[in-house]
Amino acid sequence: MIRRKPTRIELKIADLDEYEAIKKERDAAAKISNKADQILTPEMYSTKSRMEIIHARIGYDPKPLPQPSTLPH
């Protein structure tokens, strides 16, 4: 197998300008999508707290169980 020397990659100003333009477009698109996601989230319409949502998701019922001494005979 023939081994060749590494090729040098030169960075040009036009490449930097293109990179910055694409980066700005992506950032703008990300901000718009984040705002849309925040508007459409169900947490805004729900009165449940974060912990109540988690408990419902995992099936945890934090209500205390009645103790045998407090049950009517």
PyMOL Python script that loads the backbone (N, CA, C, O; Angstrom):
from pymol import cmd

cmd.read_pdbstr("""\
ATOM      1  N   MET A   1       0.850  -1.168   0.000  1.00  0.00           N
ATOM      2  CA  MET A   1       0.000   0.000   0.000  1.00  0.00           C
ATOM      3  C   MET A   1       0.897   1.233   0.000  1.00  0.00           C
ATOM      4  O   MET A   1       1.865   1.316   0.757  1.00  0.00           O
ATOM      5  N   ILE A   2       0.560   2.179  -0.855  1.00  0.00           N
ATOM      6  CA  ILE A   2       1.353   3.398  -0.961  1.00  0.00           C
ATOM      7  C   ILE A   2       0.808   4.414   0.032  1.00  0.00           C
ATOM      8  O   ILE A   2      -0.393   4.682   0.081  1.00  0.00           O
ATOM      9  N   ARG A   3       1.700   4.959   0.805  1.00  0.00           N
ATOM     10  CA  ARG A   3       1.300   5.974   1.779  1.00  0.00           C
ATOM     11  C   ARG A   3       1.616   7.344   1.199  1.00  0.00           C
ATOM     12  O   ARG A   3       2.736   7.599   0.756  1.00  0.00           O
ATOM     13  N   ARG A   4       0.625   8.217   1.205  1.00  0.00           N
ATOM     14  CA  ARG A   4       0.864   9.550   0.675  1.00  0.00           C
ATOM     15  C   ARG A   4       0.903  10.562   1.808  1.00  0.00           C
ATOM     16  O   ARG A   4       0.420  10.295   2.908  1.00  0.00           O
ATOM     17  N   LYS A   5       1.467  11.699   1.538  1.00  0.00           N
ATOM     18  CA  LYS A   5       1.570  12.760   2.532  1.00  0.00           C
ATOM     19  C   LYS A   5       0.195  13.386   2.746  1.00  0.00           C
ATOM     20  O   LYS A   5      -0.629  13.403   1.832  1.00  0.00           O
ATOM     21  N   PRO A   6      -0.054  13.898   3.947  1.00  0.00           N
ATOM     22  CA  PRO A   6      -1.349  14.536   4.209  1.00  0.00           C
ATOM     23  C   PRO A   6      -1.569  15.751   3.304  1.00  0.00           C
ATOM     24  O   PRO A   6      -0.642  16.509   3.022  1.00  0.00           O
ATOM     25  N   THR A   7      -2.800  15.916   2.863  1.00  0.00           N
ATOM     26  CA  THR A   7      -3.150  17.046   2.014  1.00  0.00           C
ATOM     27  C   THR A   7      -3.496  18.231   2.900  1.00  0.00           C
ATOM     28  O   THR A   7      -4.221  18.098   3.886  1.00  0.00           O
ATOM     29  N   ARG A   8      -2.973  19.377   2.538  1.00  0.00           N
ATOM     30  CA  ARG A   8      -3.232  20.585   3.311  1.00  0.00           C
ATOM     31  C   ARG A   8      -4.566  21.188   2.860  1.00  0.00           C
ATOM     32  O   ARG A   8      -4.807  21.357   1.665  1.00  0.00           O
ATOM     33  N   ILE A   9      -5.408  21.501   3.809  1.00  0.00           N
ATOM     34  CA  ILE A   9      -6.694  22.126   3.516  1.00  0.00           C
ATOM     35  C   ILE A   9      -6.582  23.600   3.878  1.00  0.00           C
ATOM     36  O   ILE A   9      -6.261  23.955   5.013  1.00  0.00           O
ATOM     37  N   GLU A  10      -6.850  24.443   2.903  1.00  0.00           N
ATOM     38  CA  GLU A  10      -6.750  25.883   3.129  1.00  0.00           C
ATOM     39  C   GLU A  10      -8.139  26.454   3.357  1.00  0.00           C
ATOM     40  O   GLU A  10      -9.074  26.161   2.612  1.00  0.00           O
ATOM     41  N   LEU A  11      -8.262  27.257   4.377  1.00  0.00           N
ATOM     42  CA  LEU A  11      -9.528  27.892   4.715  1.00  0.00           C
ATOM     43  C   LEU A  11      -9.553  29.281   4.092  1.00  0.00           C
ATOM     44  O   LEU A  11      -8.659  30.093   4.328  1.00  0.00           O
ATOM     45  N   LYS A  12     -10.577  29.544   3.301  1.00  0.00           N
ATOM     46  CA  LYS A  12     -10.679  30.825   2.601  1.00  0.00           C
ATOM     47  C   LYS A  12     -11.712  31.703   3.293  1.00  0.00           C
ATOM     48  O   LYS A  12     -12.563  31.212   4.034  1.00  0.00           O
ATOM     49  N   ILE A  13     -11.629  32.990   3.047  1.00  0.00           N
ATOM     50  CA  ILE A  13     -12.559  33.941   3.658  1.00  0.00           C
ATOM     51  C   ILE A  13     -13.988  33.664   3.196  1.00  0.00           C
ATOM     52  O   ILE A  13     -14.932  33.807   3.973  1.00  0.00           O
ATOM     53  N   ALA A  14     -14.147  33.273   1.951  1.00  0.00           N
ATOM     54  CA  ALA A  14     -15.485  32.961   1.437  1.00  0.00           C
ATOM     55  C   ALA A  14     -16.089  31.781   2.201  1.00  0.00           C
ATOM     56  O   ALA A  14     -17.292  31.755   2.462  1.00  0.00           O
ATOM     57  N   ASP A  15     -15.258  30.817   2.552  1.00  0.00           N
ATOM     58  CA  ASP A  15     -15.738  29.674   3.323  1.00  0.00           C
ATOM     59  C   ASP A  15     -16.204  30.113   4.712  1.00  0.00           C
ATOM     60  O   ASP A  15     -17.232  29.648   5.204  1.00  0.00           O
ATOM     61  N   LEU A  16     -15.444  31.006   5.335  1.00  0.00           N
ATOM     62  CA  LEU A  16     -15.831  31.514   6.657  1.00  0.00           C
ATOM     63  C   LEU A  16     -17.147  32.288   6.585  1.00  0.00           C
ATOM     64  O   LEU A  16     -18.007  32.143   7.453  1.00  0.00           O
ATOM     65  N   ASP A  17     -17.296  33.113   5.543  1.00  0.00           N
ATOM     66  CA  ASP A  17     -18.540  33.873   5.383  1.00  0.00           C
ATOM     67  C   ASP A  17     -19.732  32.944   5.191  1.00  0.00           C
ATOM     68  O   ASP A  17     -20.798  33.158   5.769  1.00  0.00           O
ATOM     69  N   GLU A  18     -19.544  31.917   4.379  1.00  0.00           N
ATOM     70  CA  GLU A  18     -20.620  30.954   4.147  1.00  0.00           C
ATOM     71  C   GLU A  18     -20.982  30.224   5.437  1.00  0.00           C
ATOM     72  O   GLU A  18     -22.160  30.002   5.719  1.00  0.00           O
ATOM     73  N   TYR A  19     -19.969  29.851   6.219  1.00  0.00           N
ATOM     74  CA  TYR A  19     -20.205  29.167   7.496  1.00  0.00           C
ATOM     75  C   TYR A  19     -20.999  30.055   8.448  1.00  0.00           C
ATOM     76  O   TYR A  19     -21.955  29.600   9.077  1.00  0.00           O
ATOM     77  N   GLU A  20     -20.605  31.316   8.553  1.00  0.00           N
ATOM     78  CA  GLU A  20     -21.302  32.234   9.460  1.00  0.00           C
ATOM     79  C   GLU A  20     -22.753  32.441   9.027  1.00  0.00           C
ATOM     80  O   GLU A  20     -23.643  32.512   9.874  1.00  0.00           O
ATOM     81  N   ALA A  21     -23.001  32.538   7.717  1.00  0.00           N
ATOM     82  CA  ALA A  21     -24.367  32.724   7.224  1.00  0.00           C
ATOM     83  C   ALA A  21     -25.231  31.507   7.549  1.00  0.00           C
ATOM     84  O   ALA A  21     -26.369  31.653   7.994  1.00  0.00           O
ATOM     85  N   ILE A  22     -24.699  30.324   7.332  1.00  0.00           N
ATOM     86  CA  ILE A  22     -25.451  29.098   7.623  1.00  0.00           C
ATOM     87  C   ILE A  22     -25.705  28.969   9.120  1.00  0.00           C
ATOM     88  O   ILE A  22     -26.784  28.551   9.541  1.00  0.00           O
ATOM     89  N   LYS A  23     -24.704  29.330   9.919  1.00  0.00           N
ATOM     90  CA  LYS A  23     -24.848  29.254  11.375  1.00  0.00           C
ATOM     91  C   LYS A  23     -25.957  30.197  11.861  1.00  0.00           C
ATOM     92  O   LYS A  23     -26.752  29.828  12.725  1.00  0.00           O
ATOM     93  N   LYS A  24     -26.007  31.410  11.305  1.00  0.00           N
ATOM     94  CA  LYS A  24     -27.054  32.360  11.694  1.00  0.00           C
ATOM     95  C   LYS A  24     -28.437  31.845  11.310  1.00  0.00           C
ATOM     96  O   LYS A  24     -29.393  31.986  12.073  1.00  0.00           O
ATOM     97  N   GLU A  25     -28.542  31.243  10.115  1.00  0.00           N
ATOM     98  CA  GLU A  25     -29.826  30.694   9.682  1.00  0.00           C
ATOM     99  C   GLU A  25     -30.290  29.576  10.608  1.00  0.00           C
ATOM    100  O   GLU A  25     -31.464  29.511  10.971  1.00  0.00           O
ATOM    101  N   ARG A  26     -29.377  28.708  10.986  1.00  0.00           N
ATOM    102  CA  ARG A  26     -29.735  27.602  11.886  1.00  0.00           C
ATOM    103  C   ARG A  26     -30.141  28.111  13.257  1.00  0.00           C
ATOM    104  O   ARG A  26     -31.103  27.615  13.845  1.00  0.00           O
ATOM    105  N   ASP A  27     -29.410  29.107  13.778  1.00  0.00           N
ATOM    106  CA  ASP A  27     -29.756  29.666  15.082  1.00  0.00           C
ATOM    107  C   ASP A  27     -31.134  30.316  15.049  1.00  0.00           C
ATOM    108  O   ASP A  27     -31.922  30.160  15.982  1.00  0.00           O
ATOM    109  N   ALA A  28     -31.424  31.048  13.970  1.00  0.00           N
ATOM    110  CA  ALA A  28     -32.728  31.694  13.844  1.00  0.00           C
ATOM    111  C   ALA A  28     -33.837  30.645  13.763  1.00  0.00           C
ATOM    112  O   ALA A  28     -34.885  30.799  14.389  1.00  0.00           O
ATOM    113  N   ALA A  29     -33.610  29.589  13.001  1.00  0.00           N
ATOM    114  CA  ALA A  29     -34.613  28.527  12.884  1.00  0.00           C
ATOM    115  C   ALA A  29     -34.806  27.818  14.221  1.00  0.00           C
ATOM    116  O   ALA A  29     -35.928  27.452  14.572  1.00  0.00           O
ATOM    117  N   ALA A  30     -33.732  27.626  14.961  1.00  0.00           N
ATOM    118  CA  ALA A  30     -33.832  26.964  16.266  1.00  0.00           C
ATOM    119  C   ALA A  30     -34.623  27.828  17.248  1.00  0.00           C
ATOM    120  O   ALA A  30     -35.431  27.308  18.018  1.00  0.00           O
ATOM    121  N   LYS A  31     -34.398  29.131  17.225  1.00  0.00           N
ATOM    122  CA  LYS A  31     -35.135  30.023  18.122  1.00  0.00           C
ATOM    123  C   LYS A  31     -36.625  30.007  17.805  1.00  0.00           C
ATOM    124  O   LYS A  31     -37.461  29.992  18.708  1.00  0.00           O
ATOM    125  N   ILE A  32     -36.948  30.011  16.516  1.00  0.00           N
ATOM    126  CA  ILE A  32     -38.356  29.994  16.115  1.00  0.00           C
ATOM    127  C   ILE A  32     -39.015  28.688  16.546  1.00  0.00           C
ATOM    128  O   ILE A  32     -40.134  28.693  17.058  1.00  0.00           O
ATOM    129  N   SER A  33     -38.320  27.572  16.339  1.00  0.00           N
ATOM    130  CA  SER A  33     -38.911  26.284  16.717  1.00  0.00           C
ATOM    131  C   SER A  33     -39.033  26.159  18.234  1.00  0.00           C
ATOM    132  O   SER A  33     -39.989  25.558  18.725  1.00  0.00           O
ATOM    133  N   ASN A  34     -38.083  26.713  18.980  1.00  0.00           N
ATOM    134  CA  ASN A  34     -38.170  26.671  20.442  1.00  0.00           C
ATOM    135  C   ASN A  34     -39.354  27.492  20.936  1.00  0.00           C
ATOM    136  O   ASN A  34     -40.052  27.085  21.864  1.00  0.00           O
ATOM    137  N   LYS A  35     -39.580  28.642  20.318  1.00  0.00           N
ATOM    138  CA  LYS A  35     -40.722  29.463  20.719  1.00  0.00           C
ATOM    139  C   LYS A  35     -42.027  28.746  20.414  1.00  0.00           C
ATOM    140  O   LYS A  35     -42.961  28.778  21.215  1.00  0.00           O
ATOM    141  N   ALA A  36     -42.091  28.100  19.258  1.00  0.00           N
ATOM    142  CA  ALA A  36     -43.300  27.366  18.888  1.00  0.00           C
ATOM    143  C   ALA A  36     -43.526  26.199  19.834  1.00  0.00           C
ATOM    144  O   ALA A  36     -44.666  25.926  20.211  1.00  0.00           O
ATOM    145  N   ASP A  37     -42.468  25.507  20.225  1.00  0.00           N
ATOM    146  CA  ASP A  37     -42.602  24.392  21.157  1.00  0.00           C
ATOM    147  C   ASP A  37     -43.085  24.873  22.520  1.00  0.00           C
ATOM    148  O   ASP A  37     -43.891  24.203  23.166  1.00  0.00           O
ATOM    149  N   GLN A  38     -42.596  26.027  22.957  1.00  0.00           N
ATOM    150  CA  GLN A  38     -43.007  26.547  24.253  1.00  0.00           C
ATOM    151  C   GLN A  38     -44.474  26.956  24.232  1.00  0.00           C
ATOM    152  O   GLN A  38     -45.173  26.807  25.234  1.00  0.00           O
ATOM    153  N   ILE A  39     -44.942  27.465  23.112  1.00  0.00           N
ATOM    154  CA  ILE A  39     -46.335  27.894  23.013  1.00  0.00           C
ATOM    155  C   ILE A  39     -47.270  26.692  23.037  1.00  0.00           C
ATOM    156  O   ILE A  39     -48.351  26.763  23.621  1.00  0.00           O
ATOM    157  N   LEU A  40     -46.870  25.597  22.414  1.00  0.00           N
ATOM    158  CA  LEU A  40     -47.747  24.445  22.261  1.00  0.00           C
ATOM    159  C   LEU A  40     -47.611  23.398  23.357  1.00  0.00           C
ATOM    160  O   LEU A  40     -48.268  22.359  23.287  1.00  0.00           O
ATOM    161  N   THR A  41     -46.788  23.637  24.357  1.00  0.00           N
ATOM    162  CA  THR A  41     -46.602  22.626  25.391  1.00  0.00           C
ATOM    163  C   THR A  41     -47.850  22.496  26.249  1.00  0.00           C
ATOM    164  O   THR A  41     -48.502  23.499  26.541  1.00  0.00           O
ATOM    165  N   PRO A  42     -48.196  21.281  26.659  1.00  0.00           N
ATOM    166  CA  PRO A  42     -49.398  21.091  27.469  1.00  0.00           C
ATOM    167  C   PRO A  42     -49.233  21.576  28.907  1.00  0.00           C
ATOM    168  O   PRO A  42     -50.232  21.739  29.607  1.00  0.00           O
ATOM    169  N   GLU A  43     -47.997  21.813  29.371  1.00  0.00           N
ATOM    170  CA  GLU A  43     -47.811  22.256  30.751  1.00  0.00           C
ATOM    171  C   GLU A  43     -48.432  23.627  30.981  1.00  0.00           C
ATOM    172  O   GLU A  43     -48.855  23.940  32.094  1.00  0.00           O
ATOM    173  N   MET A  44     -48.488  24.439  29.942  1.00  0.00           N
ATOM    174  CA  MET A  44     -49.064  25.766  30.115  1.00  0.00           C
ATOM    175  C   MET A  44     -50.560  25.676  30.400  1.00  0.00           C
ATOM    176  O   MET A  44     -51.103  26.502  31.134  1.00  0.00           O
ATOM    177  N   TYR A  45     -51.227  24.679  29.824  1.00  0.00           N
ATOM    178  CA  TYR A  45     -52.656  24.544  29.992  1.00  0.00           C
ATOM    179  C   TYR A  45     -53.018  23.706  31.208  1.00  0.00           C
ATOM    180  O   TYR A  45     -54.180  23.667  31.612  1.00  0.00           O
ATOM    181  N   SER A  46     -52.056  23.053  31.781  1.00  0.00           N
ATOM    182  CA  SER A  46     -52.308  22.174  32.907  1.00  0.00           C
ATOM    183  C   SER A  46     -52.027  22.909  34.209  1.00  0.00           C
ATOM    184  O   SER A  46     -51.133  23.753  34.281  1.00  0.00           O
ATOM    185  N   THR A  47     -52.806  22.577  35.239  1.00  0.00           N
ATOM    186  CA  THR A  47     -52.574  23.182  36.542  1.00  0.00           C
ATOM    187  C   THR A  47     -51.739  22.272  37.430  1.00  0.00           C
ATOM    188  O   THR A  47     -51.444  22.612  38.576  1.00  0.00           O
ATOM    189  N   LYS A  48     -51.358  21.107  36.894  1.00  0.00           N
ATOM    190  CA  LYS A  48     -50.565  20.167  37.676  1.00  0.00           C
ATOM    191  C   LYS A  48     -49.131  20.667  37.807  1.00  0.00           C
ATOM    192  O   LYS A  48     -48.588  21.305  36.905  1.00  0.00           O
ATOM    193  N   SER A  49     -48.543  20.365  38.940  1.00  0.00           N
ATOM    194  CA  SER A  49     -47.148  20.721  39.127  1.00  0.00           C
ATOM    195  C   SER A  49     -46.266  19.702  38.415  1.00  0.00           C
ATOM    196  O   SER A  49     -46.738  18.662  37.956  1.00  0.00           O
ATOM    197  N   ARG A  50     -45.013  20.012  38.335  1.00  0.00           N
ATOM    198  CA  ARG A  50     -44.061  19.123  37.667  1.00  0.00           C
ATOM    199  C   ARG A  50     -44.029  17.758  38.341  1.00  0.00           C
ATOM    200  O   ARG A  50     -44.003  16.728  37.666  1.00  0.00           O
ATOM    201  N   MET A  51     -44.031  17.748  39.668  1.00  0.00           N
ATOM    202  CA  MET A  51     -43.983  16.481  40.400  1.00  0.00           C
ATOM    203  C   MET A  51     -45.264  15.673  40.194  1.00  0.00           C
ATOM    204  O   MET A  51     -45.203  14.448  40.094  1.00  0.00           O
ATOM    205  N   GLU A  52     -46.418  16.333  40.129  1.00  0.00           N
ATOM    206  CA  GLU A  52     -47.665  15.611  39.883  1.00  0.00           C
ATOM    207  C   GLU A  52     -47.663  14.961  38.506  1.00  0.00           C
ATOM    208  O   GLU A  52     -48.172  13.852  38.340  1.00  0.00           O
ATOM    209  N   ILE A  53     -47.096  15.641  37.525  1.00  0.00           N
ATOM    210  CA  ILE A  53     -47.005  15.076  36.174  1.00  0.00           C
ATOM    211  C   ILE A  53     -46.100  13.851  36.180  1.00  0.00           C
ATOM    212  O   ILE A  53     -46.414  12.839  35.554  1.00  0.00           O
ATOM    213  N   ILE A  54     -44.985  13.944  36.884  1.00  0.00           N
ATOM    214  CA  ILE A  54     -44.052  12.812  36.966  1.00  0.00           C
ATOM    215  C   ILE A  54     -44.701  11.646  37.692  1.00  0.00           C
ATOM    216  O   ILE A  54     -44.585  10.504  37.249  1.00  0.00           O
ATOM    217  N   HIS A  55     -45.380  11.914  38.795  1.00  0.00           N
ATOM    218  CA  HIS A  55     -46.046  10.847  39.552  1.00  0.00           C
ATOM    219  C   HIS A  55     -47.105  10.154  38.704  1.00  0.00           C
ATOM    220  O   HIS A  55     -47.235   8.931  38.747  1.00  0.00           O
ATOM    221  N   ALA A  56     -47.857  10.926  37.937  1.00  0.00           N
ATOM    222  CA  ALA A  56     -48.879  10.325  37.073  1.00  0.00           C
ATOM    223  C   ALA A  56     -48.234   9.474  35.991  1.00  0.00           C
ATOM    224  O   ALA A  56     -48.763   8.423  35.629  1.00  0.00           O
ATOM    225  N   ARG A  57     -47.104   9.916  35.478  1.00  0.00           N
ATOM    226  CA  ARG A  57     -46.441   9.182  34.406  1.00  0.00           C
ATOM    227  C   ARG A  57     -45.901   7.850  34.890  1.00  0.00           C
ATOM    228  O   ARG A  57     -45.967   6.859  34.163  1.00  0.00           O
ATOM    229  N   ILE A  58     -45.365   7.806  36.113  1.00  0.00           N
ATOM    230  CA  ILE A  58     -44.777   6.557  36.612  1.00  0.00           C
ATOM    231  C   ILE A  58     -45.769   5.729  37.420  1.00  0.00           C
ATOM    232  O   ILE A  58     -45.450   4.618  37.843  1.00  0.00           O
ATOM    233  N   GLY A  59     -46.968   6.262  37.635  1.00  0.00           N
ATOM    234  CA  GLY A  59     -47.987   5.499  38.346  1.00  0.00           C
ATOM    235  C   GLY A  59     -47.854   5.550  39.857  1.00  0.00           C
ATOM    236  O   GLY A  59     -48.346   4.654  40.543  1.00  0.00           O
ATOM    237  N   TYR A  60     -47.212   6.557  40.384  1.00  0.00           N
ATOM    238  CA  TYR A  60     -47.036   6.700  41.828  1.00  0.00           C
ATOM    239  C   TYR A  60     -48.225   7.459  42.406  1.00  0.00           C
ATOM    240  O   TYR A  60     -48.589   8.523  41.905  1.00  0.00           O
ATOM    241  N   ASP A  61     -48.827   6.914  43.456  1.00  0.00           N
ATOM    242  CA  ASP A  61     -49.938   7.571  44.131  1.00  0.00           C
ATOM    243  C   ASP A  61     -49.459   7.979  45.520  1.00  0.00           C
ATOM    244  O   ASP A  61     -49.353   7.125  46.400  1.00  0.00           O
ATOM    245  N   PRO A  62     -49.169   9.252  45.740  1.00  0.00           N
ATOM    246  CA  PRO A  62     -48.594   9.677  47.022  1.00  0.00           C
ATOM    247  C   PRO A  62     -49.593   9.789  48.168  1.00  0.00           C
ATOM    248  O   PRO A  62     -49.232  10.270  49.242  1.00  0.00           O
ATOM    249  N   LYS A  63     -50.835   9.360  47.971  1.00  0.00           N
ATOM    250  CA  LYS A  63     -51.817   9.430  49.058  1.00  0.00           C
ATOM    251  C   LYS A  63     -51.418   8.453  50.161  1.00  0.00           C
ATOM    252  O   LYS A  63     -51.071   7.308  49.872  1.00  0.00           O
ATOM    253  N   PRO A  64     -51.463   8.888  51.415  1.00  0.00           N
ATOM    254  CA  PRO A  64     -51.076   7.989  52.506  1.00  0.00           C
ATOM    255  C   PRO A  64     -52.107   6.878  52.696  1.00  0.00           C
ATOM    256  O   PRO A  64     -53.312   7.097  52.574  1.00  0.00           O
ATOM    257  N   LEU A  65     -51.614   5.703  52.993  1.00  0.00           N
ATOM    258  CA  LEU A  65     -52.487   4.571  53.274  1.00  0.00           C
ATOM    259  C   LEU A  65     -52.995   4.674  54.703  1.00  0.00           C
ATOM    260  O   LEU A  65     -52.247   5.098  55.584  1.00  0.00           O
ATOM    261  N   PRO A  66     -54.251   4.298  54.964  1.00  0.00           N
ATOM    262  CA  PRO A  66     -54.773   4.375  56.332  1.00  0.00           C
ATOM    263  C   PRO A  66     -54.065   3.363  57.234  1.00  0.00           C
ATOM    264  O   PRO A  66     -53.816   2.224  56.840  1.00  0.00           O
ATOM    265  N   GLN A  67     -53.754   3.797  58.430  1.00  0.00           N
ATOM    266  CA  GLN A  67     -53.100   2.931  59.407  1.00  0.00           C
ATOM    267  C   GLN A  67     -54.159   2.054  60.080  1.00  0.00           C
ATOM    268  O   GLN A  67     -55.306   2.476  60.219  1.00  0.00           O
ATOM    269  N   PRO A  68     -53.794   0.852  60.496  1.00  0.00           N
ATOM    270  CA  PRO A  68     -54.775  -0.043  61.136  1.00  0.00           C
ATOM    271  C   PRO A  68     -55.388   0.555  62.397  1.00  0.00           C
ATOM    272  O   PRO A  68     -56.536   0.250  62.720  1.00  0.00           O
ATOM    273  N   SER A  69     -54.659   1.391  63.111  1.00  0.00           N
ATOM    274  CA  SER A  69     -55.194   1.962  64.349  1.00  0.00           C
ATOM    275  C   SER A  69     -56.240   3.033  64.070  1.00  0.00           C
ATOM    276  O   SER A  69     -57.038   3.347  64.953  1.00  0.00           O
ATOM    277  N   THR A  70     -56.258   3.598  62.878  1.00  0.00           N
ATOM    278  CA  THR A  70     -57.219   4.658  62.569  1.00  0.00           C
ATOM    279  C   THR A  70     -58.437   4.140  61.825  1.00  0.00           C
ATOM    280  O   THR A  70     -59.372   4.901  61.573  1.00  0.00           O
ATOM    281  N   LEU A  71     -58.447   2.855  61.466  1.00  0.00           N
ATOM    282  CA  LEU A  71     -59.591   2.287  60.761  1.00  0.00           C
ATOM    283  C   LEU A  71     -60.746   2.070  61.738  1.00  0.00           C
ATOM    284  O   LEU A  71     -60.520   1.688  62.886  1.00  0.00           O
ATOM    285  N   PRO A  72     -61.987   2.312  61.287  1.00  0.00           N
ATOM    286  CA  PRO A  72     -63.136   2.051  62.174  1.00  0.00           C
ATOM    287  C   PRO A  72     -63.333   0.545  62.353  1.00  0.00           C
ATOM    288  O   PRO A  72     -63.119  -0.227  61.419  1.00  0.00           O
ATOM    289  N   HIS A  73     -63.737   0.135  63.541  1.00  0.00           N
ATOM    290  CA  HIS A  73     -63.920  -1.295  63.856  1.00  0.00           C
ATOM    291  C   HIS A  73     -65.315  -1.713  63.639  1.00  0.00           C
ATOM    292  O   HIS A  73     -65.651  -2.877  63.852  1.00  0.00           O
TER     293      HIS A  73
END
""", "prot")
cmd.dss("prot")
cmd.show_as("cartoon", "prot")
cmd.util.cbc("prot")
cmd.orient("prot")
